[in-house]
């Protein structure tokens, strides 16, 4: 079944990125808003399965919108560049299902949303194999070290370094881990 989504963020580029990510994963974006009050109207009109709301928006903020739809069928996920404890507590009190900190990538966002919308799919019945968990940790460490190397070598920020690794992996159709190893061996030309 197609999941229906309302996206609300005062930055149009973020709305566009989210829409592309979600639609490529089979979601149906039924509404977009730059203001919290417009988001609330869209949620009340369309009754989506999911509302992705920025915390800081004109009109109403994301927490106020979440509070207004609390108890409905719509699952609210807040998106923000802020991770202050008071915001997190207020979001929890407003019935928010999750709190995701920007910037986010589809490889992180989509599995989280799938788990939020269908918790039974989040955990495999037998659980992950121990070596898979170790592999993920090792990959994360390799990518982190590669990002640090790129940041130092090219004087770029962390999001740019991550994107460089991600794009190189996609172009070469290899895992980010493989690109990270190339970088650490000094063999990366991308």
LUMRO-216920 format. One record per residue (C-alpha): residue number from 1; residue in three letters; x, y, z. Coordinates in steps of 0.2 Angstrom, whole numbers, plus 5000, padded with zeros to 4 digits. Layout:
<atoms>
[atom NUM,"ALA",[X,Y,Z]];
...
</atoms>
This chain:
<atoms>
[atom 1,"UNK",[5000,5000,5000]];
[atom 2,"UNK",[5006,5017,4995]];
[atom 3,"UNK",[5011,5028,5010]];
[atom 4,"UNK",[5004,5046,5009]];
[atom 5,"UNK",[5015,5060,5016]];
[atom 6,"UNK",[5014,5079,5019]];
[atom 7,"UNK",[5030,5088,5019]];
[atom 8,"UNK",[5032,5105,5028]];
[atom 9,"UNK",[5049,5115,5028]];
[atom 10,"UNK",[5051,5133,5025]];
[atom 11,"UNK",[5066,5129,5014]];
[atom 12,"UNK",[5060,5124,4996]];
[atom 13,"UNK",[5076,5114,4993]];
[atom 14,"UNK",[5074,5103,5008]];
[atom 15,"UNK",[5056,5100,5002]];
[atom 16,"UNK",[5061,5095,4985]];
[atom 17,"UNK",[5075,5084,4991]];
[atom 18,"UNK",[5063,5075,5003]];
[atom 19,"UNK",[5050,5073,4990]];
[atom 20,"UNK",[5062,5065,4978]];
[atom 21,"UNK",[5069,5053,4991]];
[atom 22,"UNK",[5051,5048,4996]];
[atom 23,"UNK",[5044,5046,4979]];
[atom 24,"UNK",[5059,5036,4973]];
[atom 25,"UNK",[5055,5024,4988]];
[atom 26,"UNK",[5036,5023,4983]];
[atom 27,"UNK",[5028,5036,4995]];
[atom 28,"UNK",[5015,5047,4988]];
[atom 29,"UNK",[5018,5066,4993]];
[atom 30,"UNK",[5000,5073,4994]];
[atom 31,"UNK",[5005,5090,5000]];
[atom 32,"UNK",[5019,5102,5003]];
[atom 33,"UNK",[5020,5118,5014]];
[atom 34,"UNK",[5032,5131,5019]];
[atom 35,"UNK",[5022,5136,5034]];
[atom 36,"UNK",[5016,5127,5049]];
[atom 37,"UNK",[4998,5133,5047]];
[atom 38,"UNK",[4997,5127,5029]];
[atom 39,"UNK",[5004,5110,5034]];
[atom 40,"UNK",[4991,5108,5047]];
[atom 41,"UNK",[4977,5112,5034]];
[atom 42,"UNK",[4985,5099,5022]];
[atom 43,"UNK",[4985,5086,5036]];
[atom 44,"UNK",[4967,5089,5040]];
[atom 45,"UNK",[4962,5089,5022]];
[atom 46,"UNK",[4972,5073,5016]];
[atom 47,"UNK",[4974,5063,5032]];
[atom 48,"UNK",[4991,5057,5027]];
[atom 49,"UNK",[5000,5042,5035]];
[atom 50,"UNK",[5015,5053,5038]];
[atom 51,"UNK",[5019,5071,5041]];
[atom 52,"UNK",[5037,5077,5040]];
[atom 53,"UNK",[5038,5093,5048]];
[atom 54,"UNK",[5052,5106,5051]];
[atom 55,"UNK",[5052,5112,5069]];
[atom 56,"UNK",[5056,5130,5064]];
[atom 57,"UNK",[5043,5137,5052]];
[atom 58,"UNK",[5032,5153,5050]];
[atom 59,"UNK",[5014,5152,5056]];
[atom 60,"UNK",[5015,5137,5067]];
[atom 61,"UNK",[5031,5128,5072]];
[atom 62,"UNK",[5032,5109,5069]];
[atom 63,"UNK",[5028,5105,5087]];
[atom 64,"UNK",[5012,5115,5087]];
[atom 65,"UNK",[5007,5106,5072]];
[atom 66,"UNK",[5011,5089,5080]];
[atom 67,"UNK",[5001,5094,5095]];
[atom 68,"UNK",[4986,5099,5084]];
[atom 69,"UNK",[4986,5082,5075]];
[atom 70,"UNK",[4990,5072,5091]];
[atom 71,"UNK",[4978,5057,5092]];
[atom 72,"UNK",[4975,5056,5073]];
[atom 73,"UNK",[4981,5042,5062]];
[atom 74,"UNK",[4995,5053,5055]];
[atom 75,"UNK",[5012,5049,5061]];
[atom 76,"UNK",[5023,5065,5064]];
[atom 77,"UNK",[5042,5065,5062]];
[atom 78,"UNK",[5051,5081,5065]];
[atom 79,"UNK",[5065,5087,5055]];
[atom 80,"UNK",[5077,5100,5062]];
[atom 81,"UNK",[5095,5107,5062]];
[atom 82,"UNK",[5093,5109,5081]];
[atom 83,"UNK",[5095,5095,5094]];
[atom 84,"UNK",[5092,5104,5110]];
[atom 85,"UNK",[5085,5094,5124]];
[atom 86,"UNK",[5070,5106,5127]];
[atom 87,"UNK",[5065,5104,5109]];
[atom 88,"UNK",[5066,5085,5110]];
[atom 89,"UNK",[5056,5085,5126]];
[atom 90,"UNK",[5042,5096,5119]];
[atom 91,"UNK",[5042,5085,5103]];
[atom 92,"UNK",[5039,5070,5114]];
[atom 93,"UNK",[5025,5078,5124]];
[atom 94,"UNK",[5017,5083,5107]];
[atom 95,"UNK",[5016,5064,5102]];
[atom 96,"UNK",[5030,5065,5089]];
[atom 97,"UNK",[5036,5048,5083]];
[atom 98,"UNK",[5053,5053,5079]];
[atom 99,"UNK",[5065,5067,5078]];
[atom 100,"UNK",[5078,5068,5064]];
[atom 101,"UNK",[5092,5080,5063]];
[atom 102,"UNK",[5097,5088,5047]];
[atom 103,"UNK",[5106,5085,5036]];
[atom 104,"UNK",[5100,5068,5032]];
[atom 105,"UNK",[5103,5056,5018]];
[atom 106,"UNK",[5090,5044,5010]];
[atom 107,"UNK",[5101,5029,5015]];
[atom 108,"UNK",[5098,5035,5033]];
[atom 109,"UNK",[5080,5043,5032]];
[atom 110,"UNK",[5071,5029,5022]];
[atom 111,"UNK",[5075,5015,5034]];
[atom 112,"UNK",[5070,5025,5049]];
[atom 113,"UNK",[5054,5030,5041]];
[atom 114,"UNK",[5050,5012,5036]];
[atom 115,"UNK",[5053,5007,5054]];
[atom 116,"UNK",[5043,5021,5061]];
[atom 117,"UNK",[5028,5017,5050]];
[atom 118,"UNK",[5029,4998,5052]];
[atom 119,"UNK",[5039,4993,5067]];
[atom 120,"UNK",[5036,4974,5064]];
[atom 121,"UNK",[5047,4976,5048]];
[atom 122,"UNK",[5061,4985,5058]];
[atom 123,"UNK",[5068,4970,5066]];
[atom 124,"UNK",[5072,4954,5057]];
[atom 125,"UNK",[5064,4939,5066]];
[atom 126,"UNK",[5081,4931,5069]];
[atom 127,"UNK",[5090,4947,5072]];
[atom 128,"UNK",[5105,4953,5063]];
[atom 129,"UNK",[5120,4941,5062]];
[atom 130,"UNK",[5134,4946,5073]];
[atom 131,"UNK",[5146,4948,5059]];
[atom 132,"UNK",[5134,4960,5050]];
[atom 133,"UNK",[5134,4971,5065]];
[atom 134,"UNK",[5153,4971,5066]];
[atom 135,"UNK",[5154,4974,5047]];
[atom 136,"UNK",[5142,4989,5049]];
[atom 137,"UNK",[5153,4996,5063]];
[atom 138,"UNK",[5169,4994,5054]];
[atom 139,"UNK",[5161,5002,5038]];
[atom 140,"UNK",[5155,5017,5048]];
[atom 141,"UNK",[5173,5019,5055]];
[atom 142,"UNK",[5181,5017,5038]];
[atom 143,"UNK",[5170,5030,5031]];
[atom 144,"UNK",[5172,5042,5046]];
[atom 145,"UNK",[5191,5041,5044]];
[atom 146,"UNK",[5190,5043,5025]];
[atom 147,"UNK",[5179,5059,5028]];
[atom 148,"UNK",[5192,5066,5040]];
[atom 149,"UNK",[5206,5062,5027]];
[atom 150,"UNK",[5196,5071,5013]];
[atom 151,"UNK",[5192,5086,5025]];
[atom 152,"UNK",[5210,5088,5029]];
[atom 153,"UNK",[5217,5085,5011]];
[atom 154,"UNK",[5204,5095,5002]];
[atom 155,"UNK",[5199,5108,5015]];
[atom 156,"UNK",[5181,5104,5014]];
[atom 157,"UNK",[5167,5102,5027]];
[atom 158,"UNK",[5160,5085,5033]];
[atom 159,"UNK",[5144,5085,5023]];
[atom 160,"UNK",[5154,5088,5007]];
[atom 161,"UNK",[5166,5075,5011]];
[atom 162,"UNK",[5152,5062,5015]];
[atom 163,"UNK",[5144,5067,4998]];
[atom 164,"UNK",[5160,5065,4989]];
[atom 165,"UNK",[5162,5047,4995]];
[atom 166,"UNK",[5143,5043,4992]];
[atom 167,"UNK",[5143,5050,4975]];
[atom 168,"UNK",[5159,5041,4970]];
[atom 169,"UNK",[5152,5025,4977]];
[atom 170,"UNK",[5136,5027,4967]];
[atom 171,"UNK",[5145,5031,4951]];
[atom 172,"UNK",[5157,5016,4952]];
[atom 173,"UNK",[5142,5005,4959]];
[atom 174,"UNK",[5152,5000,4974]];
[atom 175,"UNK",[5150,5001,4993]];
[atom 176,"UNK",[5155,5017,5002]];
[atom 177,"UNK",[5166,5006,5012]];
[atom 178,"UNK",[5176,5002,4996]];
[atom 179,"UNK",[5178,5020,4991]];
[atom 180,"UNK",[5183,5024,5009]];
[atom 181,"UNK",[5197,5011,5008]];
[atom 182,"UNK",[5203,5019,4992]];
[atom 183,"UNK",[5204,5036,5000]];
[atom 184,"UNK",[5213,5029,5015]];
[atom 185,"UNK",[5226,5020,5004]];
[atom 186,"UNK",[5228,5036,4994]];
[atom 187,"UNK",[5222,5028,4978]];
[atom 188,"UNK",[5206,5039,4977]];
[atom 189,"UNK",[5205,5051,4961]];
[atom 190,"UNK",[5187,5056,4963]];
</atoms>
